[in-house]
Structure formats: structure tokens, C-alpha cells
Amino acid sequence: MNKTEQQDKGFTLIELLIVIVILGVLAAVIVFRVANVTDSAESNACEIEVRAVRTAVQAFKADTGAYPTAIADLVGEYLEEAPSATTAIGGTGTYTAATGTFTATC
């Protein structure tokens, strides 16, 4: 074997660094995409929960002829459980008994 054949074996440091940089960029892109999916899922869950509470309020009104005095009145027959504190509903949702209006910020 001559010297040129021995030098062609393996990768150079520059080639390895380029591959590492490319992998780092791909990893960063994937992490940001996954974060966006999580935020979107939380927002969708909040909106669905708001719609469920509004539907329960209307069902209560249809059955009893009056709006519930509090969201807690819906738990059991109209809602499986009270709105979750992990969404915006639990912390910032407001219910107005006089009009049966439920609002929340998602």
C-alpha cells in the first residue's frame, strides 16, 4: 500500500463537523415543531371544553326552564366533571347565571 491509499480511509474532522451541524439544525427544527403541536392541542382542548359547558348550560335550561345558578349545578347529569383548572376555563372562565352565558379565554 502506498501513502495515498492509507490517507483515504475514514472521515476528516471537517466532514464530521459538517454532519454534526446538520444534525443539530434538524434537531432544532423538530423540537420547535413539536412545541407548536403541543400548544395547538392545549388550545383545541380548551375550546372544546368551553363548547361542552355551553351545551350543558343549554341542556339544563331546556330541561328545567331556567339557567343553572352555577357551573357546579351541571356536574353529574350534564357534565362528567367541573371544567379543568389546567385549561383557561378553570382559572379565567366566567359564568353569568342571569343570561346563561359562559365565557373563557383560551
VENDA-V593605 format. One record per pair of residues at least 4 apart in sequence whose ideal C-beta (glycine too) atoms are under 6 Angstrom apart, sorted by sequence separation. I is the first residue (numbers start at 1). J is the second residue. D is the distance in Angstrom with one decimal. If there is no record, write none. Layout:
i=I j=J d=D
i=I j=J d=D
This chain:
i=1 j=5 d=4.9
i=11 j=15 d=4.5
i=60 j=64 d=5.9
i=69 j=73 d=5.9
i=74 j=78 d=4.1
i=75 j=79 d=5.2
i=88 j=92 d=5.2
i=89 j=93 d=4.0
i=1 j=6 d=5.9
i=11 j=16 d=5.4
i=68 j=73 d=3.7
i=74 j=79 d=4.6
i=85 j=90 d=3.3
i=96 j=101 d=4.6
i=61 j=67 d=5.4
i=68 j=74 d=5.6
i=83 j=89 d=4.0
i=84 j=90 d=5.4
i=75 j=82 d=5.4
i=83 j=90 d=5.4
i=95 j=102 d=4.9
i=60 j=68 d=5.0
i=94 j=103 d=5.5
i=93 j=104 d=3.7
i=92 j=105 d=5.2
i=60 j=74 d=6.0
i=89 j=104 d=4.4
i=88 j=104 d=5.4
i=88 j=105 d=5.1
i=56 j=74 d=4.6
i=60 j=78 d=5.6
i=88 j=106 d=5.0
i=59 j=78 d=5.5
i=56 j=78 d=3.8
i=56 j=79 d=5.0
i=71 j=95 d=5.2
i=69 j=97 d=5.0
i=53 j=83 d=5.9
i=67 j=97 d=5.6
i=67 j=100 d=3.7
i=49 j=83 d=5.7
i=49 j=87 d=5.6
i=61 j=100 d=5.9
i=49 j=89 d=5.4
i=46 j=87 d=4.2
i=46 j=88 d=5.2
i=57 j=100 d=5.1
i=57 j=102 d=5.9
i=54 j=102 d=5.4
i=53 j=102 d=5.1
i=50 j=104 d=5.0
i=47 j=106 d=5.3
i=46 j=106 d=3.7
i=43 j=106 d=5.5
